[in-house]
Amino acid sequence: MKMQDYIREVIDSFPRKMLYWDTDIRDPVAKRLGSRWEAAGGYGAFAAAINDLVEKKVLSPVKRSGLNGLSPPLALRYRKLPLNEDDYSAAKEEILSTYCSRMDLSSFLNSPKDYDRHRDILMAIDHFLIEVENTPPAVWDTVNERSFALTGHEKFLLSNKGSKLLKRIKITLQDLCCVPAPEPFFFWATGLSALPEEKACCLVVENKDTFHSLKYLLGAGKLKTTPEIHLLIYGEGKKILNSWSFIYECLPEAAGYQFFYFGDLDPEGVGICADLISAVKGEADAAMPGRFSAAADNSSIPVVEVLPAEPLYNLLLATGRSRPIDKDQSRVTQQRMQPFFDLCSQSLIDRVAPLLQDDRAVPQEALTASMLAAKGRVELCPS
């Protein structure tokens, strides 16, 4: 967006007809631009844009208010001028005659006062849509890459304003040939070969130290799991919830995928596992559309299930160590945690429930590398 676009937004949203040049116009514009104020031209560009709006009869300087003493000078106060329907005739003519793509611009015809500040972006989108209709791209860019190319701001299309604009013109991210880029995560491939007709197994662990210990033990042959795993994934707490679709870029070819989750035994750790369980069962898709969907180039979403690694939780409890929960986790409700407990045995539930009721936690780190090495082999699901 140009300096004048920000000024127009501020002016259009201001509730009164009389505006002070600094507190009512400059300060809100500078706040929106932040560190980009100087890059956008600073005061010089601001003053030029104000004078341009005066020429366009959007603003009128209140001459008796005096000047601000800067160079170039601006009036201390400005009055918003009402625009007649005839003032938008040029904008309407441009909308009707210039655009050739399938964008729906009817809302701008009905409310042409919004058109000017969106004009550059609409022009760029229109040009792109025509271009890809004739020559579809062989490779789709990411949303942020496409956003920067079309708007000059890499995060615009996924912002609230960008989403509203796309909805308004009835254009989707798919129409713009771009895909969201899921947050990546750390994972380690064990080297176990996967047969296409068999399920592949993966273990997701919440914390870094446990990931490091398991990676070392499995890689050194000091620990084996049953079933054997193809991927060990560091979930990095709840970040895995935003990274889930990245899974589909890492999985070996297989008939399906079974994920075992192992995290802290506290409300947040249980809640993270429950969220993943709900996501892959499709229960969260309606509330969070697209968040857990597969990458765009997957023809179909493979069969995936997430299960608590119950034997590992039993080993965690068997350490006999726990500590008070050191931060408020009351926002994690029983309803959120329930998908986790629905897949656990009653014996595990009977051991975990009193722990949580007493506001105590068992972090993963209680189950150390030396303890796991002494075991030599661990189950991931109840026998």
C-alpha positions in Angstrom: 0.0 0.0 0.0 1.1 3.6 -0.7 1.3 6.4 1.8 -1.9 7.8 0.4 -3.7 4.5 0.8 -3.0 4.5 4.5 -4.1 8.1 4.8 -7.4 7.3 3.0 -8.0 4.5 5.4 -7.5 6.7 8.4 -9.6 9.5 6.9 -12.5 7.2 5.9 -12.6 5.5 9.3 -12.4 8.8 11.3 -15.8 9.5 12.9 -15.7 13.4 12.6 -15.5 15.7 9.7 -12.8 17.9 11.2 -9.3 16.4 11.6 -6.0 17.6 13.1 -3.1 17.0 10.7 -1.0 15.3 13.3 -3.0 13.5 16.0 -5.9 12.5 13.7 -4.0 11.8 10.5 -0.2 11.6 10.8 0.0 9.7 14.0 -2.4 6.9 13.1 -0.7 6.5 9.7 2.8 6.4 11.3 1.6 3.8 13.8 0.3 1.6 10.9 3.5 2.0 9.0 5.7 1.5 12.0 9.4 1.2 11.1 8.4 1.5 7.4 7.4 5.2 7.9 10.8 6.6 6.6 11.0 4.0 3.8 7.6 5.2 2.7 8.9 8.7 2.3 8.4 10.1 5.8 6.9 13.5 6.3 7.7 14.6 2.7 5.6 11.8 1.2 2.9 12.4 3.8 2.6 16.1 3.0 2.5 15.4 -0.7 -0.2 12.8 -0.2 -2.3 15.3 1.9 -1.9 18.0 -0.8 -2.9 15.5 -3.5 -6.1 14.6 -1.5 -6.8 18.3 -1.3 -6.6 18.6 -5.1 -8.9 15.5 -5.4 -11.4 17.3 -3.1 -11.2 14.6 -0.5 -9.9 17.1 2.1 -10.1 20.9 2.5 -7.6 22.8 4.6 -9.1 25.0 7.3 -7.1 28.1 6.5 -7.9 30.0 9.7 -6.3 27.2 11.7 -2.8 28.2 10.6 0.1 26.2 9.4 2.2 23.5 11.1 5.6 25.3 10.5 7.2 22.3 8.7 8.4 22.1 5.2 6.4 21.6 3.1 3.8 23.2 5.3 0.4 21.7 6.0 -2.7 23.2 7.6 -3.2 22.4 11.3 -6.7 21.2 10.6 -8.5 19.7 7.6 -12.2 19.1 6.8 -13.5 15.9 5.1 -15.5 16.8 2.0 -18.6 14.9 1.1 -18.4 13.1 -2.3 -21.3 13.0 -4.6 -22.2 9.9 -6.7 -20.9 11.7 -9.8 -17.4 11.9 -8.2 -17.1 8.2 -8.6 -18.0 8.0 -12.3 -14.4 7.6 -13.3 -13.8 4.8 -10.9 -17.0 3.0 -12.0 -16.0 3.4 -15.7 -12.5 1.9 -14.9 -14.1 -1.1 -13.1 -16.4 -1.8 -16.0 -13.9 -1.3 -18.8 -10.5 -2.3 -17.5 -10.8 -5.7 -15.7 -10.9 -8.8 -17.8 -10.6 -11.7 -15.3 -13.3 -13.5 -13.3 -12.9 -11.3 -10.2 -16.3 -10.2 -8.9 -16.1 -6.4 -8.6 -19.8 -5.8 -8.1 -19.2 -4.7 -4.5 -16.9 -2.0 -5.6 -19.5 -0.8 -8.1 -22.0 -0.6 -5.3 -19.5 1.1 -3.0 -17.0 2.8 -5.2 -15.5 4.9 -2.4 -13.5 1.8 -1.4 -12.1 1.2 -4.9 -9.2 3.7 -4.9 -7.3 2.3 -2.0 -7.6 -1.3 -3.4 -6.9 -0.3 -7.0 -3.3 -1.4 -7.3 -3.8 -4.8 -5.7 -7.0 -5.4 -7.8 -5.0 -4.5 -11.0 -2.2 -6.9 -10.0 -4.6 -9.8 -9.2 -6.5 -9.2 -12.5 -3.3 -9.3 -14.5 -2.2 -12.5 -12.7 -5.5 -14.3 -13.2 -5.5 -13.6 -16.9 -1.8 -14.7 -17.2 -2.4 -18.1 -15.4 -5.6 -18.7 -17.4 -3.5 -18.7 -20.5 -0.4 -20.3 -19.1 -1.0 -22.2 -15.8 2.2 -22.3 -13.7 4.0 -25.7 -13.5 5.0 -24.9 -9.9 2.8 -23.1 -7.4 4.4 -20.4 -5.1 3.7 -20.2 -1.4 1.0 -17.8 -0.2 3.6 -15.3 1.2 5.6 -15.4 -2.0 2.4 -14.7 -4.1 1.3 -12.1 -1.7 4.6 -10.1 -2.0 4.5 -10.4 -5.8 0.9 -9.1 -6.0 0.7 -6.6 -3.1 4.3 -5.7 -2.1 3.6 -7.2 1.4 4.3 -10.8 2.0 1.7 -11.3 4.7 -1.2 -9.4 3.2 -3.1 -12.3 1.6 -3.2 -14.2 4.9 -4.0 -11.1 7.0 -7.6 -10.2 8.0 -7.7 -7.5 5.4 -6.4 -9.7 2.7 -8.8 -12.5 3.5 -11.7 -10.1 3.4 -10.6 -8.7 0.1 -10.3 -12.1 -1.5 -13.7 -13.1 -0.2 -15.2 -9.8 -1.5 -13.9 -10.5 -5.0 -14.7 -14.2 -4.8 -11.1 -15.3 -5.4 -9.4 -18.1 -3.5 -5.8 -18.9 -2.8 -6.2 -21.8 -5.3 -7.2 -19.3 -7.9 -4.0 -17.5 -7.2 -2.0 -20.7 -7.6 -0.4 -20.6 -4.2 -0.2 -22.9 -1.2 0.2 -22.2 2.5 3.6 -23.2 3.9 3.2 -25.2 7.0 5.6 -24.7 9.9 8.4 -27.2 9.6 9.5 -29.4 12.5 12.6 -31.5 13.3 12.4 -35.2 12.5 14.7 -38.1 12.2 14.3 -40.9 9.7 15.4 -44.2 11.3 16.3 -45.8 8.0 13.7 -48.5 8.4 12.3 -49.4 5.0 8.6 -49.1 4.5 6.6 -51.4 2.3 3.8 -49.7 0.3 1.3 -52.2 1.4 2.1 -51.8 5.1 1.5 -49.1 7.7 4.4 -46.8 8.6 4.9 -46.0 12.3 6.0 -42.7 13.7 6.7 -41.4 17.2 6.0 -37.8 18.1 7.6 -36.5 21.3 6.8 -33.2 22.9 10.1 -32.1 24.3 13.6 -31.6 22.9 15.6 -33.6 25.4 13.4 -36.6 25.0 13.7 -36.3 21.2 17.5 -36.1 21.6 17.7 -39.1 23.9 15.5 -41.3 21.7 17.4 -40.3 18.6 20.7 -41.2 20.2 19.5 -44.6 21.6 17.7 -45.7 18.5 20.6 -44.7 16.2 23.1 -46.4 18.4 21.1 -49.6 18.6 20.7 -49.2 22.4 16.9 -49.1 22.2 14.3 -50.7 20.0 10.6 -50.0 19.9 7.7 -52.3 19.2 6.5 -51.6 16.6 9.6 -50.2 15.0 9.3 -46.6 13.9 10.1 -45.0 10.6 10.2 -41.4 11.8 11.0 -39.8 15.2 9.4 -36.3 15.3 10.1 -33.4 17.7 6.7 -31.8 18.3 8.1 -28.7 20.1 5.2 -28.4 22.4 2.0 -27.2 20.8 3.9 -26.0 17.7 3.2 -29.4 16.1 -0.5 -28.3 15.8 0.6 -25.7 13.2 3.1 -28.0 11.6 0.8 -31.0 11.1 0.4 -30.6 7.3 4.2 -30.7 6.9 3.9 -34.4 8.0 2.7 -35.2 4.5 5.9 -34.0 2.9 8.0 -36.3 5.1 6.2 -39.6 5.2 7.5 -42.6 3.3 5.1 -44.3 0.9 2.9 -46.7 2.8 -0.7 -48.0 3.0 -1.3 -45.8 6.1 0.4 -44.1 9.0 0.2 -44.7 12.7 1.5 -42.0 15.0 2.2 -42.6 18.6 2.4 -39.5 20.8 4.4 -39.1 24.0 4.4 -35.9 26.0 4.3 -34.4 29.4 1.7 -35.7 31.8 0.1 -32.4 32.6 -3.1 -30.7 31.2 -1.2 -29.0 28.4 0.7 -32.1 27.3 -2.4 -34.2 27.4 -4.3 -31.4 25.5 -1.8 -31.3 22.7 -2.1 -35.1 22.1 -5.9 -34.8 22.2 -5.9 -32.0 19.7 -3.9 -34.1 17.2 -6.2 -37.1 17.8 -9.2 -34.9 17.1 -7.5 -33.3 14.0 -6.8 -36.6 12.2 -10.3 -37.9 13.0 -11.7 -34.9 11.2 -13.4 -33.5 14.3 -11.5 -30.2 14.2 -11.6 -29.6 10.4 -14.8 -27.6 10.5 -13.5 -25.3 13.2 -10.0 -24.9 11.7 -10.5 -25.3 7.9 -7.3 -26.1 6.1 -5.1 -26.1 9.2 -4.7 -29.8 9.3 -5.2 -30.6 5.6 -2.6 -32.3 3.5 -0.3 -30.3 1.1 -1.9 -29.1 -2.1 -0.1 -31.5 -4.3 -1.3 -34.6 -2.5 -4.1 -36.3 -4.5 -5.7 -37.7 -1.3 -5.1 -37.6 2.4 -3.7 -41.0 3.5 -5.1 -43.0 6.4 -3.6 -41.6 9.5 -4.3 -42.2 13.2 -2.8 -40.8 16.3 -2.6 -42.8 19.5 -1.1 -42.1 23.0 2.1 -44.1 23.5 0.5 -45.6 26.6 3.4 -47.9 27.6 5.7 -44.8 27.6 3.3 -42.9 29.8 3.3 -46.0 32.2 7.1 -45.9 32.3 6.9 -42.2 33.0 4.5 -42.8 36.0 6.7 -45.7 37.1 9.5 -43.3 37.9 7.5 -42.1 40.9 8.6 -38.5 40.2 6.2 -35.6 39.9 6.2 -31.9 40.6 3.6 -29.1 41.2 2.3 -27.6 38.0 4.2 -24.3 37.9 1.9 -22.3 35.6 -1.9 -21.9 35.3 -3.3 -24.6 33.0 -6.9 -24.2 34.0 -7.8 -23.1 30.5 -7.2 -26.8 29.4 -10.6 -28.3 30.0 -11.6 -31.9 30.5 -13.5 -31.7 27.2 -10.3 -30.8 25.4 -8.4 -33.6 27.0 -11.1 -36.2 26.5 -10.0 -37.6 23.1 -6.7 -38.6 24.8 -8.5 -40.5 27.6 -10.9 -42.1 25.2 -7.9 -44.0 23.7 -6.3 -44.9 27.0 -6.9 -48.0 29.2 -8.8 -47.5 32.4 -5.7 -48.4 34.4 -3.8 -45.5 32.9 -6.8 -43.1 33.4 -7.0 -44.2 37.1 -3.3 -43.2 37.6 -3.3 -40.0 35.6 -6.6 -38.5 36.8 -5.5 -38.1 40.5 -2.3 -36.6 39.4 -4.0 -33.8 37.4 -6.6 -33.3 40.1 -3.8 -32.6 42.6 -2.3 -30.1 40.1 0.9 -32.1 39.7 2.8 -33.0 36.5 5.3 -35.5 35.3 7.5 -34.0 32.6 8.9 -36.3 29.9 12.4 -35.6 31.3 11.6 -37.8 34.3 12.1 -40.8 31.9 15.8 -40.4 31.2 18.0 -41.8 28.5 19.8 -44.1 30.9 16.4 -45.6 32.1 15.4 -46.2 28.5 18.8 -47.8 27.7 18.4 -50.1 30.6 15.0 -51.3 29.2 16.6 -52.1 25.8 13.1 -52.3 24.2 9.9 -50.4 24.8 6.4 -51.0 23.6 4.5 -48.1 22.0 1.0 -49.5 22.3 -0.5 -51.9 24.9 0.0 -55.5 24.2 
